[in-house]
């Protein structure tokens, strides 16, 4: 710093030449080592080091200086060290090389439309390129050459990043779409910002261990619960809080869980939704009393146990849930009831475990049992021969009782379906044939051929997934023509295709369409839906009415 290069700022922050600073003025000096700065490094310094770098206004008649200033390093209270040969935008901090020409600054269009705090939360992926000379060039030449070097450097680092991510995805078996995850992008941006502020650091020095992450998650969860606790209690007191508990089981871990979702309307009449908790169900049984204990355990996290009588409860028709909530206000879920109606209409519950050739002997022949069934029978025979104690006897008695009950249910289903009219049986047979086609296509892996031809893949129907019957029938209907072409090319038996009655299939889809519309509408979690329950039932009833132009087959 040289005294001959000192500048003084008056009360309007306008620089003026002076050799001696005064106590009432802000002093500035010109940095003689500006050759160590680049446009990008200055811009990032202004963005992310506001306590160390700033911009200073310049007195000039040029209009561009109304939004540009001279970048400077803060060296003390009211003291700045100007970085010569540069000018920076006071809004977006875009920096240009400056000697005398203001063309680049006049052509600058500020893209910064967000607040300064939002700017500091984001970081642009621009590599730092140090200048090797202090010679001043024209603005246009310097900008073009620097951008060319930056682009090449950026592309090089991008290729390296692509290689590293590819190795990570393959070696750790991660999904490919993880690169589109918002959390990963925020993590990378934070790492870049840390590297700029602290310099090159090792990954192990900033990445926490598993225990630290687990502890942080628990602390964050507790903090979030404390923030939402008062809101939920207020909504409960105003009787605008609704809770929807439900039980579900993890088939892999063989563990049951009790989850609960909250819906409430705030003071601005906005509908809010939140997953309150999902707790492991550790009770010995699933009676109403046991369910109530786990439910109170979850509600105690939000201090909602004293307000259970003020909460509106929405649940399915499970007898254990209804028993647990019998003392409170309960509204049964209409979507569950509609799904139960569909299962009853098409006998999915009663006939789910009965062989199709037993239910419909006129349409299906007896097929050999699956290998899995034979293997399970062999294992049971070996277990019976190898053990003979009281525990095994009790287990055999329980299995015998279960088999007796199951056999009775199967016989009842068979006898009931046998009494159905012929037209009704044709409908059920069409559904079974579609499910058999889906099973066959998946078994010989023809779904990949459908994807290659941009056709809809076949979807299987299960009673545990709502509206999966409609999805199954629609996928079969839309892919029949393409499947016929594939069957001909591969010389496959087209019997499974020819057996399906396309006309009846379309009628089934038309029948289920109103149900799909209604069930999706009443299950909305972002907008209120209780007021459309009655109109939805009217829509279902009107779709079931027999029209005057319906044929006899349609009536059946």
CORDAPE-V56056 format. One record per pair of residues at least 4 apart in sequence whose ideal C-beta (glycine too) atoms are under 7 Angstrom apart, sorted by the first residue. I is the first residue (numbers start at 1). J is the second residue. If there is no record, write none. Layout:
<<I J> <I J>>
This chain:
<<1 29> <3 19> <4 19> <5 29> <5 30> <6 18> <6 19> <6 21> <6 27> <6 29> <7 15> <7 16> <7 17> <7 18> <7 28> <8 16> <8 18> <8 21> <8 25> <8 27> <9 13> <9 14> <9 15> <9 25> <9 26> <9 28> <10 14> <10 16> <10 25> <13 56> <13 57> <14 57> <14 59> <15 28> <15 56> <15 58> <15 59> <21 25> <21 27> <26 78> <27 78> <27 79> <28 56> <28 72> <28 80> <28 81> <28 82> <29 81> <29 82> <30 82> <30 84> <31 73> <31 81> <31 82> <31 83> <31 84> <34 83> <34 84> <34 85> <34 134> <35 131> <35 133> <35 134> <36 130> <37 41> <37 42> <37 83> <37 86> <38 42> <38 128> <38 129> <38 130> <38 131> <39 43> <39 86> <39 95> <39 96> <39 97> <39 146> <40 44> <40 126> <40 128> <40 129> <40 150> <41 45> <41 128> <42 46> <42 71> <42 83> <42 86> <42 88> <42 95> <43 47> <43 88> <43 93> <43 94> <43 95> <44 48> <44 196> <45 49> <45 52> <45 53> <46 53> <46 55> <46 71> <46 88> <46 93> <47 93> <47 119> <47 120> <48 120> <48 193> <48 196> <48 197> <49 53> <50 54> <52 73> <52 74> <53 71> <53 72> <53 73> <53 74> <54 72> <54 74> <54 80> <55 69> <55 70> <55 71> <55 72> <55 88> <55 90> <56 69> <56 70> <56 72> <56 80> <56 82> <57 69> <58 65> <58 69> <58 70> <60 65> <62 102> <64 68> <64 102> <64 105> <64 106> <67 89> <67 90> <67 91> <67 110> <68 87> <68 88> <68 89> <68 90> <68 105> <69 88> <69 90> <70 82> <70 87> <71 83> <71 86> <71 88> <71 95> <72 80> <72 81> <72 82> <72 83> <73 80> <73 81> <73 83> <74 80> <75 79> <75 80> <75 81> <85 97> <85 98> <85 99> <85 136> <86 95> <86 97> <86 98> <87 96> <87 98> <87 105> <88 93> <88 94> <88 95> <89 93> <89 94> <89 108> <89 110> <91 110> <91 112> <92 110> <92 111> <92 112> <94 108> <96 104> <96 105> <96 139> <96 143> <97 137> <97 139> <97 142> <98 139> <99 136> <101 138> <101 139> <102 106> <103 107> <103 139> <104 108> <104 139> <104 140> <104 143> <112 119> <114 118> <114 119> <116 120> <117 121> <118 122> <122 189> <123 189> <123 192> <123 193> <125 154> <125 192> <126 150> <127 150> <127 153> <127 154> <127 157> <129 146> <129 149> <129 150> <129 153> <137 141> <137 142> <138 142> <139 143> <140 144> <141 145> <142 146> <143 147> <144 148> <145 149> <146 150> <147 151> <148 152> <149 153> <150 154> <151 155> <152 156> <153 157> <154 158> <155 159> <156 160> <157 161> <158 162> <159 163> <160 164> <161 165> <162 166> <163 167> <164 168> <165 169> <165 179> <166 170> <167 171> <168 172> <168 174> <169 174> <169 176> <169 178> <174 178> <178 184> <179 184> <182 186> <183 187> <184 188> <185 189> <186 190> <187 191> <188 192> <189 193> <190 194> <191 195> <192 196> <193 197> <194 198> <194 201> <194 206> <195 199> <195 200> <195 201> <201 205> <201 206> <203 207> <208 212> <208 213> <210 214> <211 215> <212 216> <213 217> <214 218> <215 219> <216 220> <217 221> <218 222> <219 223> <220 224> <221 225> <222 226> <223 227> <224 228> <225 229> <225 301> <225 302> <228 232> <228 274> <229 233> <229 302> <229 303> <230 234> <231 235> <232 236> <232 241> <232 262> <232 302> <232 304> <233 237> <233 303> <233 304> <233 307> <234 238> <235 240> <235 241> <235 264> <236 241> <236 304> <236 307> <236 310> <236 311> <237 307> <237 310> <239 310> <240 264> <240 265> <241 262> <241 264> <241 311> <242 263> <242 264> <242 312> <242 314> <243 260> <243 262> <243 311> <243 313> <244 260> <244 261> <244 314> <244 315> <245 258> <245 260> <245 295> <245 315> <245 321> <246 259> <246 315> <247 256> <247 258> <247 281> <247 286> <248 257> <248 259> <249 256> <250 254> <250 255> <250 257> <255 280> <256 281> <257 278> <257 279> <257 280> <257 281> <258 279> <258 281> <258 291> <258 294> <258 295> <258 298> <259 277> <259 278> <260 276> <260 277> <260 298> <261 273> <261 275> <261 276> <262 274> <262 276> <263 271> <263 272> <263 273> <264 272> <265 269> <265 270> <265 271> <266 270> <266 272> <271 526> <271 527> <271 528> <273 525> <276 298> <276 302> <277 298> <277 301> <279 294> <279 297> <279 298> <281 294> <283 290> <283 293> <283 294> <285 290> <286 290> <286 291> <286 320> <287 291> <287 320> <288 292> <288 320> <288 323> <288 324> <289 293> <290 294> <291 295> <291 320> <291 321> <291 324> <292 296> <292 324> <293 297> <294 298> <295 299> <295 324> <296 300> <296 305> <299 304> <299 305> <299 308> <300 305> <304 308> <307 311> <308 328> <309 328> <311 328> <312 329> <312 331> <313 325> <313 328> <313 329> <313 330> <313 331> <314 331> <314 333> <315 321> <315 325> <315 330> <315 332> <315 333> <316 321> <316 333> <316 336> <317 332> <317 336> <317 337> <317 340> <318 322> <319 323> <320 324> <321 325> <322 326> <322 330> <325 330> <332 337> <333 337> <334 338> <334 522> <334 533> <335 339> <335 519> <335 522> <335 523> <336 340> <337 341> <338 342> <338 515> <338 518> <338 519> <339 343> <339 466> <340 344> <341 345> <342 346> <342 469> <342 515> <343 348> <343 349> <343 463> <344 349> <346 428> <346 431> <346 469> <347 351> <347 417> <347 428> <348 352> <348 463> <349 463> <350 409> <350 413> <351 359> <351 413> <351 417> <352 463> <353 406> <353 410> <354 358> <354 359> <354 410> <354 413> <354 414> <356 360> <356 364> <356 432> <357 361> <357 364> <357 365> <357 366> <357 367> <358 414> <359 414> <359 417> <360 364> <360 425> <360 429> <363 429> <369 373> <369 374> <371 375> <372 376> <373 377> <374 378> <375 379> <376 380> <377 381> <378 382> <379 383> <380 384> <381 385> <382 386> <383 387> <387 392> <388 392> <390 394> <391 395> <392 396> <393 397> <394 398> <395 399> <396 400> <397 401> <398 402> <399 403> <400 404> <401 405> <402 406> <403 407> <404 408> <405 409> <406 410> <407 411> <408 412> <409 413> <410 414> <411 415> <412 416> <413 417> <414 418> <415 419> <420 424> <420 425> <421 556> <422 426> <423 553> <423 556> <424 428> <424 556> <425 429> <426 430> <426 504> <427 431> <427 504> <427 508> <428 432> <429 433> <430 434> <430 500> <430 501> <430 504> <430 505> <430 508> <431 435> <432 436> <433 437> <433 499> <433 500> <434 438> <434 472> <434 473> <434 476> <434 500> <435 439> <435 460> <435 461> <435 472> <436 440> <436 496> <437 441> <437 476> <437 496> <437 500> <438 442> <438 458> <438 459> <438 460> <438 472> <438 476> <439 443> <439 460> <440 444> <440 496> <441 446> <441 447> <441 458> <442 447> <442 458> <446 450> <446 486> <447 451> <447 457> <447 458> <448 452> <449 453> <449 486> <450 455> <450 456> <450 457> <450 479> <450 482> <451 457> <453 482> <455 479> <455 482> <456 475> <456 478> <456 479> <457 475> <458 475> <458 476> <458 479> <459 471> <459 472> <459 475> <460 472> <461 468> <461 469> <461 472> <462 468> <466 519> <467 471> <467 516> <467 519> <468 472> <469 473> <469 512> <470 474> <470 509> <470 512> <470 516> <471 475> <472 476> <473 477> <473 505> <473 508> <473 509> <474 478> <474 509> <475 479> <476 480> <476 505> <477 505> <477 506> <477 509> <479 483> <480 484> <480 497> <480 502> <482 486> <483 487> <483 497> <484 488> <484 494> <484 497> <485 489> <486 490> <487 492> <487 494> <487 497> <494 498> <495 499> <500 505> <501 505> <502 506> <503 507> <504 508> <505 509> <506 510> <507 511> <507 554> <508 512> <509 513> <512 516> <513 517> <514 518> <514 539> <514 540> <514 543> <515 519> <515 540> <516 520> <517 521> <518 522> <518 536> <518 539> <518 540> <519 523> <521 529> <521 532> <521 536> <522 529> <522 532> <522 533> <522 536> <524 529> <532 536> <533 537> <534 538> <535 539> <536 540> <537 541> <538 542> <539 543> <540 544> <546 550> <546 555> <550 554> <550 555> <552 556>>
